[in-house]
Amino acid sequence: MSVVFTDETRERAREIIARYPADRSRSALLPLLHLVQAEEGYVSPSGVAFCAEVLGLNKAQVGAVATFYTMYKRKPTGDFLVSVCTNTMCNVLGGQEVYDTLAEHLGVGHDETTADGTITLEHAECLAACDYGPVMTVNYDFFDGVDASTAVGVVDELRAGGRPMPTRGARLCTLKEMAVQLAGFADERDGAVADGGPGEPTLRGLRLAQQHGVSVPGFDPNTPIRSKAEADKAAAEAKAKAEAAKPAPVEASTAPVKGGDGASAPTGAAEATGPAKPADATAPAKPADASGSTTRDVKAPDDKSPQVRTAETRQPDADTAVPDAPGTKVPTDRTGTAPEAGDARSAEAAGVAANAPAGDGKPAGDEAGAQERNLTEAKAGTDADGAGPADANETGAQK
């Protein structure tokens, strides 16, 4: 059944698209997928159609992206996505035991949701927190150093309506609320980002640097970050200063120059540079020389989409091939006429008939008889001439 998205979602979609240049609106696809997931709890076929509609894409293009990233769920997901790391480091420290215990306790497997719709469980590859392992996340917020009992305690509190505090990061929110943030919108909950803080393993390198007096030379942590306008102004001033520092061009001398016979050379001849070199007729003219304009070249727009042009380029039939497509050359025979479409199919059929596919037994040139004979001789320890094992191997190789 088709889903009609709310006016708020459509307004947010327009706001997301406006973040990107007009000819790069397709870049808004990732946050738009998070946006539709925030409304439905997953990326449904209606969500795919919505993204395709607002971006002017087809549904196959949107679906290809939505199925590539695991953060986009393709079926209804619980309010809380519990991800347990089972990769190497966490696995060694007990991550698989944590996952197995939760799966048995909740009665669900990987990428399955509890009957009350509260929790979806998944085992995850590396969650980039090896120094806190074993770790699990709830809607991408970390619970560090968990074991089977603490993990069960977290999910039980979630099912009871509580919001356990993550080890690091802000307080928990639902998956839909998290999807709004991933789409690029602030968390509007009161005090949503007031909690949490870095863990001690994260700060260990900083503490060692402070302990041993290690710092970047000339680093001032109080240096203010300039705004874009200030940075542009500083760049313009630096460019103007560099231009002013360039030496002025040397003008050609207009004084008379004595020729070899004592006569005066034509006025305006250069003294230092010698005779003028003839212009290179093969050298390409600069844009400013050709048109008198110093405006930056702008690539002409391509009216054809990449998909249409690719299809035209690969079209083998002369009737529909496009001569101006890049890489396209309509074949012609000696009379200068293009072959008919049927000729291409006949040639293809003849080529297939002349090149039978290899069987799926032994590769071409692999003689089973010679291999079996060599194995038999090697096992017997001698060949037909009574040679020893070493000689038998050499004889087999020669054969």
N, C-alpha and C positions, 0 to 999 in steps of 0.2 A: 504494500500500500504506500502510495506516495505521501511524503511528509512535507507539510508546509512550514517552513522555518519562520520564526518570529521576526517582527520588524526590528527588534534589537539586534538579532543576529545579522540581518541584512545591512543594517547601519554599520555594525562593526566590520562586516566584510568590506564595505566601501572604504572604511577607514584603513583597513589593512592594505588594500590595493593601492591607496593613495600614498603609501610609504615608499613606493617604488617608481622608477621612471615610467613614463607612459608606454614606451616600447619594451619594457621589461616586466610587465605585469605578471607574467607567468611565475616570476620569483616569489609571488605571494602565495603559491600553492601550499607550501608546508604549514604556515600559520593558519591558512583557511581550513585545512584538514583538522587541525587542533580545534578550530572554532566549531565546526559541525560536530566533532566528538564531544565538545562541551555541552551541546544541547541534547544529543541523543545518548551519550555514554559510549558510543562507538561510531565508526565510519560506516554508515549504512549505504545501500545503493542510492537512496535519496540524497545522502550527503555527497556522494561522488557526483551525482547529476547536478547538484547545487553548485559545487566548485567548478564544474565544467561550464555551467551556464554563465557565472559571473566573470570567468576568465576567458571565455571564448575558445575553450578547448573541447576535445571530444572525451567521452567517458573512459575510453581505453587509455588515454594519456594520464588521466587522473588516477585511474585504478592501478596503473603500473607503479606510480609513486606510493600510493596508499598500501600496496601489498609488499613493498620493499622494506619499509621501516616497521620494526616491531612495536613501536610506541603507538601506532595507529591500529586499533582493535577492529576486527572485521565481524565481530559478533557481540551481543550485549555483554557488558562487563560490570562487575560489582562496584559498589561505592568505593571499595578499598582494594587496590591491586598490590598483593603481597608477593614480592620477588625475592627468592632465596638464591644467593650465589652458590653455584656448584662447580665453579671452575677450579683450577689446580690448587691455588693457595688456600682458598676457603674450604675446598674439599678435604685437603690434608688436615685442616684444623677442625673438621666436623660439619661442614656445610651440608653434605649429603644426608647426614643423620638428622639435621634440622629439617630439611625438606621432607624426608620420609615420615618424620613424626607429625608434621603439619598435615601432610596428605592423609594420613590415617586418622588424625584427630578431626579434620574437617570433612572427611569422606569425599574428597575430590582429587583429581589428578592435575597434570600440567594443563594450564589454560582452561580450567574449568571453574565454575562459579557455584558457591553454596546455594542451597535451595531457597534461603531467605534473601538472596541477591546482595548480600553484604560484602563478601570477600571472593575475589578471584585469585587463585594461586598459580604461580609459575616459577619454574626454575630458570635462572638467568645465567648468562655467561658473565664475564668479569664486570663487576660494578665499580671498578677503579677505586677500591678501598682496601687493598691487600694488607696494609699495616693495621687495619681494624678487624681483620677476619676472625671468625666467619661473620659475614654481614648479611642483612636482608633490608629491603626497603619497603615502605608502605607509601604508595603513590609517589615514589622516587625520593622520599625522605629517609635518611639512614637510621638504622638501629644496629649499633656496632657490637662486636664481641658477643653475639647471641649464642645460646645453646638451645637444646630442645625445649627445656622447661620455660625459659624466658620467652621464646618464640610463641609457645602455646599461650602464655599469659598475655602477650600483646594481642593476638587474634581474639581471645576470649573477651578482652576489654572492648575491642572494636565491635564485636557482635552484641555486646551489652549496651552499646550507645556511647561509650567513652571515647576519649581522644588521647591515647598515651603520647607522652612527649618524646619525640625522636632524640637520639643521642646528639646529633648535629642538625642544624637547620631550624626553620620556622615550625610552628605548630601545625599539626596535620589538618588537611582539608580533604574533601572528597575528590574522586578522580575527575568529575566534571569541573569542579572549581580549579583543580590543577591545570586542566586543559585550557581554561580561560587564560591563565597566566602564561602557558606555553604559546598561546596565540599572540602574546605581547601586550596583555592588559594587566594593570596592577590589581593586587589582591585587596579588595575593599573591606575585608573583615577588620574589626577593631583590634588593633595590636597584633595583626597577622604576622608581622616580621619582627616583633619585639623580642622574641625568645631565641634560644639557641646560641651557638657559638662554635668556634673551631675546637677540634679535639687535640689532645696533647701530642700524639704522633705527628700531626700536621705542623705543630709549632716547634718540633724538636730541632729542625735545622736552624730556625731563627734563634732559638735559645743557645745553640752551640756557637753561632756567629757572634752573638752578644758576649758570650763567655770568653771567647778567644779574640775579640776585637776585630772580627772580619767584617769588612764593609766595602762597598764599591767606591773607588777613588772619586772624590768630588761630589758624592751624592748628598743632596740636601732634601730630606723628607718633607720640608716645609715649602718647597718650591711650588708656587701656585700653578694650576693647570690653566693654560690660556684658552679663551673661547675661540671659536672658529674665526670670528671677525678679527680678533687680535692676531691670530696666527696668519691670516691672509694679509693683514696690514704689514706685519713684520716681514713676510716673504716679499711683498711688493717693494718695501724699503731696501731690502737686501739686493733685490734685482736691480733697482735703480742705482744703488751704490756701485754694483759690479759694472754696470754699463758706463758709469761716469769714470771708472778707473781704467777703461780701455784706452790705449793710445789713439790719437787722432790719425786718420789715414793721410799718407804723404801724397800731396798733389804733384802732378807732372810739371816739370819746369817749362816755362815759356820762353826762357832766354835762348838766343840764337846759338846753335851748336856748329862748330867748324867741321866741315867734312874733310875727307882725306886729301882733297886737292886744294884746301884752304877756303873753299866757298862755304857760304853759310847754308846749313841744313834747314829744311822747312821749319817754320815756327811751330812750337808745341812738341817737338821731338823730345823724348825722355832721355836724360843723361845717364841715369844710373841703371835703368832697366834694359838698355840696348834696344835692338830692333824689335818691333812688335811681332808676336807670333800669329800666324794665320789662324782664323777661327776654325774649330773642329766641327765640320758639318755633321758628323755622326753623333755628337754629344747631344743628349736630350735637353730640350729647353726647360728652364725652371718655370713653375707655374706663374710666378710674378713677371718673368720675362715674356711669357706667351700671352698673358691676358692683361698685364698691368695691375693685377689685383693681388693683395697679400692676404686675402681671406683664407682661412684654413679649409682644406678640401673636405668635403662631406660626401660620404658614400651614398650613391643613389639608392633609393629604396627598391627592394625586390618585390614586385607585385605577386610573385608566385611563392607559395609556401614551400618550405624545405621538403615536405612529404610529396607534393605534386612534382616538384622538380626532380626529386630522386626517382619517382616512378617513371617520369618521362625519359630520364637518362638510361634506365634499365630496360626500356621498351625495345624488344628485338624486332618488331614488325615495322617494315618500311612505311606502311600506310599511316601509322600513328606516331612514328618517331619524330622528335622535335629537333631540327638541325642546330638550333642555337643553345640547346641544353648543354651544360659543361660535360665534356667527356663523350658526347654523343656523335657518332659518325655513321650516317646511313650507308650500308654497304652497297656497292654497285658492281656489276659484272663488266666485262670488257666493252660491251656496247654502250656503257654509261647509264644503263637503266637499273633501277633498284629491283632486287628480287622480290617475288611475291611472298606473302606470309607462309604459304604452303611449302615453299622451297626450304625454309628454315626448319620446318617440322620434319620434312623428309630427310634432310641432312642429319638432324638429331637422331632420328630413328636408325639411320644407317650407321651412325657412330656407335649407338648402343648395341646394335647387332654385332658389330665387329669387335667389340670389347666386352666380352662376357665377364660378369662379376666373378671375383674369386670365391671359391667355396669356403664354407666356414669350418673346414677340417684343418688341413695343414696349409701354411702360407705357400705361395708360389715358389718353386725351386727347392722346397724342403722334402727330400726323399726319405720316406719312412723306412724303406728297406735298408738303405745304407746305415741309418742310425741303429736299427735293430741288430744288424750284423756286427757293427762296432761294439755295441753293448754286450753281445753274446761272446765275442772274442775277448773283451776285457774281463768278463766274469770267469771265463775258462782259464785265463792267465796265459793263453797262447793263441796264435792265429793258425791258419791252415798250414803254414810253413814251419810250425814248431817254434816260433819266436817267443821270447819271454814277454811279460806284461808291458815293459817299457817299449819293446819293439812292436808289440801289437798295437799300442796306441799310435805309434808313429806310422805303422802300416795303414791303419784305419784312416789317419789324416791324409795320407797320400792317395788312398782310394777316393 
